[in-house]
Amino acid sequence: MPTWARSVAHVLPLASGGNKRISIAAGQSMFTPEDITLRNPPAGSRPYAGWLYGSVGMVSDTGKTLDNVMLTLGVVGPLSYAEQTQSFVHHVISSPHPEGWSHQLKNEPGAILTYERKWRSIYEASPFGIGADITPHVGVNLGNINTDAAVGATFRLGYDLPADYGPPRIRPSLPGSDFFIPTQELGGYLFTTIGERAVGRNIFLDGNTFSDGPHVNKEILVSSLQVGMAVTYGQTRLSYTQVFMTKEYTTPATCLAIRSAHAFMPVLNPYVKNTRMPICHLASLRGSNYGRL
């Protein structure tokens, strides 16, 4: 590691005595409503948003703990070129063309400072000669893109488990670790990660920081489950992850009172969580008409 990097490491919250390494990453994320065929997404739909970013970080591995400090810089909005990327991919795979990108978040530079600590193999066993372990983690993100705190744990089952602290995780979870040292030519494992985040800010739900625009009401607590597999061969690791999350935001609902001899005027409960059916408080109203609020 370069001398300047070692100097920087001394001022970061990294475990002393650990092996220090630099990590570099780049990526592009895109967020759309469920129905991308609508040119004008209805109120309460998740905003269209793109995020083009690069990250540089430093990790410290003591063999039992892994500290990860990362700075991510990028841009949200049309300059992320998320619209062009999604349109191209959908054209190649013959999927519906996304029609609502004219409503995406405006251009805004973004920064995220991330800190995470993992404890390797706080529990480990070898049932039937196959390795198994549990690696907990805690961390925070600070920035105008994401501000949150998270806690979770990863369970792994497979071979060559000491090679890493689990695979990288998909945002908006903490990024995890691209650090690994294989101890044999071929290894691999299945994994499950559970996590809980307390969200202070999520620009992809809250909308732009300095201007008005599309936004929804976010949930403060979000749970996630990530499952997948990772295979290492020599100095190469390939992983696949499927993510399941609880609802990240609440959706405005509408109600329809059915025509009857004594109709009801729906008084709308303004936000409905985790259900496709609107919840309405009904107040009696004489009449024969029906209406939608």
C-alpha positions in Angstrom: 0.0 0.0 0.0 1.4 3.5 -0.9 2.9 5.6 1.9 0.2 8.3 1.6 -2.5 5.6 2.1 -0.8 4.4 5.2 -0.8 8.0 6.6 -4.5 8.3 5.8 -5.2 4.9 7.5 -3.9 6.3 10.8 -6.7 8.9 11.0 -9.5 6.5 10.0 -11.6 4.4 12.4 -9.7 1.2 11.4 -8.5 -1.5 13.7 -4.8 -1.1 14.6 -2.6 -4.0 13.6 -4.8 -5.1 10.7 -3.7 -5.7 7.1 -4.8 -2.5 5.2 -6.0 -2.6 1.6 -7.5 -0.1 -0.8 -10.8 -0.8 -2.6 -12.1 0.9 -5.7 -15.6 0.4 -7.2 -17.9 2.0 -9.7 -21.6 1.5 -10.4 -24.9 2.7 -11.8 -28.3 2.2 -10.1 -31.8 3.0 -11.3 -35.1 3.2 -9.6 -38.5 3.2 -11.3 -42.2 2.7 -10.4 -43.8 -0.7 -10.7 -45.5 0.2 -14.0 -42.9 1.7 -16.3 -45.4 1.8 -19.3 -47.1 5.0 -18.0 -45.8 8.2 -19.4 -47.3 10.1 -16.4 -46.8 8.0 -13.2 -49.7 8.5 -10.8 -49.2 10.4 -7.5 -47.6 8.2 -4.9 -45.5 6.2 -7.3 -41.9 5.7 -6.6 -39.9 8.4 -8.4 -37.8 7.7 -11.4 -34.1 8.1 -10.4 -30.6 7.2 -11.5 -27.4 7.2 -9.6 -24.0 7.0 -11.3 -21.1 6.7 -8.8 -17.6 5.8 -7.9 -16.2 4.7 -4.6 -12.8 4.5 -2.9 -12.3 2.9 0.4 -9.9 1.3 2.8 -10.3 -1.9 4.7 -8.4 -3.3 7.8 -8.5 -7.0 8.4 -7.3 -8.4 11.7 -8.4 -11.9 11.0 -11.3 -11.6 13.3 -12.7 -8.2 12.4 -13.0 -6.2 9.2 -13.3 -2.4 9.2 -14.4 -0.8 6.0 -14.4 3.0 5.4 -15.6 4.2 2.0 -16.3 7.5 0.3 -18.7 7.4 -2.6 -19.2 10.3 -5.0 -21.5 10.5 -7.9 -24.5 12.2 -9.5 -28.3 11.7 -9.4 -30.5 12.8 -12.3 -30.2 12.8 -16.1 -26.4 13.0 -15.9 -26.5 9.5 -14.4 -27.6 8.2 -17.8 -29.9 5.7 -16.1 -32.6 6.4 -18.7 -30.3 5.5 -21.6 -29.0 2.4 -19.9 -32.4 1.0 -19.0 -33.8 1.9 -22.5 -30.9 0.1 -24.2 -31.1 -3.0 -22.0 -34.9 -3.2 -22.4 -34.5 -2.9 -26.2 -31.9 -5.7 -26.3 -34.1 -8.1 -24.2 -37.4 -7.0 -25.8 -38.9 -5.7 -22.6 -41.4 -2.8 -22.4 -39.9 0.6 -23.0 -39.8 2.8 -19.8 -42.0 5.8 -20.6 -41.7 8.0 -17.4 -38.1 9.1 -17.3 -39.1 12.7 -18.0 -40.3 12.8 -14.4 -37.0 11.6 -12.9 -35.2 13.4 -10.1 -33.2 16.5 -11.1 -29.4 16.6 -11.4 -27.7 16.7 -8.0 -24.2 15.8 -7.0 -24.0 13.2 -4.2 -21.7 11.9 -1.5 -21.9 9.1 1.0 -19.4 8.3 3.7 -19.7 4.7 4.9 -18.3 2.9 7.9 -18.9 -0.8 8.6 -17.5 -3.4 11.0 -17.8 -7.1 10.6 -16.9 -9.9 13.1 -15.8 -13.0 11.3 -17.2 -16.3 12.3 -18.6 -15.4 15.7 -20.2 -18.8 15.4 -18.7 -21.6 13.2 -19.2 -25.3 12.7 -18.4 -28.1 10.2 -21.5 -30.3 9.8 -20.8 -33.3 7.5 -17.4 -31.7 6.6 -19.0 -28.5 5.2 -18.1 -25.2 6.8 -20.8 -23.0 8.4 -20.4 -19.6 10.1 -22.3 -16.5 11.2 -20.7 -13.0 10.6 -22.6 -10.1 12.2 -22.1 -6.5 11.0 -23.0 -2.9 12.0 -22.5 0.3 10.1 -23.7 3.8 9.1 -24.1 5.8 5.9 -23.9 9.6 6.0 -24.6 11.9 3.1 -27.2 13.6 1.0 -27.9 10.4 -1.0 -28.3 8.0 2.0 -28.2 8.6 5.7 -29.0 5.5 7.8 -27.7 3.0 10.4 -27.8 -0.7 9.9 -27.3 -4.0 11.8 -27.4 -7.5 10.5 -25.7 -10.9 10.1 -24.7 -13.3 7.3 -24.9 -17.1 7.6 -22.7 -19.1 5.2 -22.6 -22.7 4.3 -19.9 -24.1 2.0 -16.2 -24.5 1.4 -13.2 -22.2 1.9 -15.2 -20.0 4.2 -12.1 -18.2 5.7 -11.4 -16.6 2.4 -13.6 -13.6 3.0 -16.2 -11.9 5.2 -19.1 -12.6 2.8 -19.9 -11.2 -0.6 -20.6 -7.5 -1.4 -24.2 -6.6 -0.7 -26.6 -4.7 -2.9 -27.4 -1.1 -2.1 -29.1 0.5 -0.3 -27.8 -2.0 2.3 -24.2 -1.4 3.5 -21.9 -2.3 0.7 -20.3 -5.3 2.3 -16.7 -6.3 1.3 -15.1 -7.0 -2.0 -12.0 -8.2 0.0 -11.2 -11.9 -0.1 -8.1 -14.1 0.1 -8.6 -17.6 -1.3 -6.9 -20.4 0.6 -7.5 -23.0 -2.1 -7.9 -23.0 -5.9 -11.7 -23.6 -5.8 -14.2 -22.6 -3.1 -17.8 -21.5 -2.7 -20.7 -21.2 -0.4 -24.4 -20.4 -0.1 -25.3 -17.4 2.0 -28.2 -15.6 3.7 -28.0 -12.1 5.1 -30.6 -10.5 7.3 -30.6 -6.8 8.1 -32.4 -3.9 9.6 -32.0 -0.3 8.6 -33.1 2.9 10.4 -33.4 5.4 7.5 -32.9 9.1 8.0 -32.6 10.1 4.4 -33.0 8.3 1.1 -32.9 10.7 -1.9 -34.5 8.1 -4.1 -37.7 8.4 -1.9 -37.4 11.8 -0.3 -36.6 13.6 -3.6 -34.0 16.2 -4.4 -32.3 17.9 -1.5 -32.3 21.5 -2.8 -35.4 21.6 -5.1 -39.0 20.4 -5.2 -39.9 17.3 -7.2 -41.3 13.8 -7.1 -41.1 12.1 -3.7 -43.0 9.6 -1.5 -43.3 9.1 2.3 -40.5 6.7 3.3 -40.6 4.1 6.0 -38.1 4.7 8.8 -37.4 1.0 9.6 -36.7 -1.3 6.7 -35.9 -5.0 6.9 -34.1 -7.0 4.2 -33.2 -10.6 3.4 -30.5 -11.3 0.8 -29.9 -14.9 -0.4 -27.4 -16.2 -3.0 -24.2 -18.0 -3.7 -20.5 -17.1 -4.3 -17.8 -19.1 -6.1 -14.1 -18.4 -5.9 -11.6 -19.7 -8.4 -8.0 -18.5 -8.0 -8.1 -14.7 -7.6 -11.6 -14.4 -9.0 -14.9 -14.4 -7.2 -18.4 -14.5 -8.8 -21.5 -14.0 -6.7 -25.2 -13.9 -7.3 -27.6 -12.2 -4.8 -31.5 -12.0 -4.6 -32.8 -9.3 -2.4 -36.2 -9.2 -0.5 -37.2 -6.1 1.4 -40.1 -4.8 3.4 -42.0 -1.8 2.0 -39.7 1.2 1.8 -42.5 3.8 1.5 -46.2 4.3 2.0 -48.6 4.7 -0.9 -51.5 7.1 -1.0 -54.7 5.1 -1.6 -58.1 5.9 -3.0 -61.5 4.5 -2.0 -64.7 3.9 -3.9 -68.1 3.8 -2.1 -70.6 1.5 -3.8 -73.9 3.0 -5.0 -76.7 2.0 -2.6 -79.9 3.3 -1.0 -77.8 4.6 1.9 -74.4 5.3 0.4 -71.3 5.9 2.4 -68.9 8.8 2.1 -65.4 7.4 2.4 -63.1 9.3 4.7 -59.7 8.2 3.5 -56.9 6.9 5.7 -54.2 8.8 3.8 -51.6 6.1 3.7 -51.9 2.4 3.5 -48.9 0.1 4.5 -48.1 -3.3 3.0 -51.4 -3.9 1.3 -52.9 -3.5 -2.1 -56.4 -2.8 -0.6 -57.1 0.7 0.6 -58.3 1.1 4.2 -61.3 3.6 4.6 -63.2 4.9 7.5 -66.9 5.0 6.5 -69.3 7.7 7.5 -73.0 7.4 6.8 -74.4 9.7 4.1 -77.9 9.6 2.6 -78.0 9.6 -1.1 -77.7 7.4 -4.2 -74.4 8.5 -5.8 -71.0 7.2 -5.5 -67.7 9.0 -5.6 -63.9 8.5 -5.5 -61.7 10.6 -3.3 
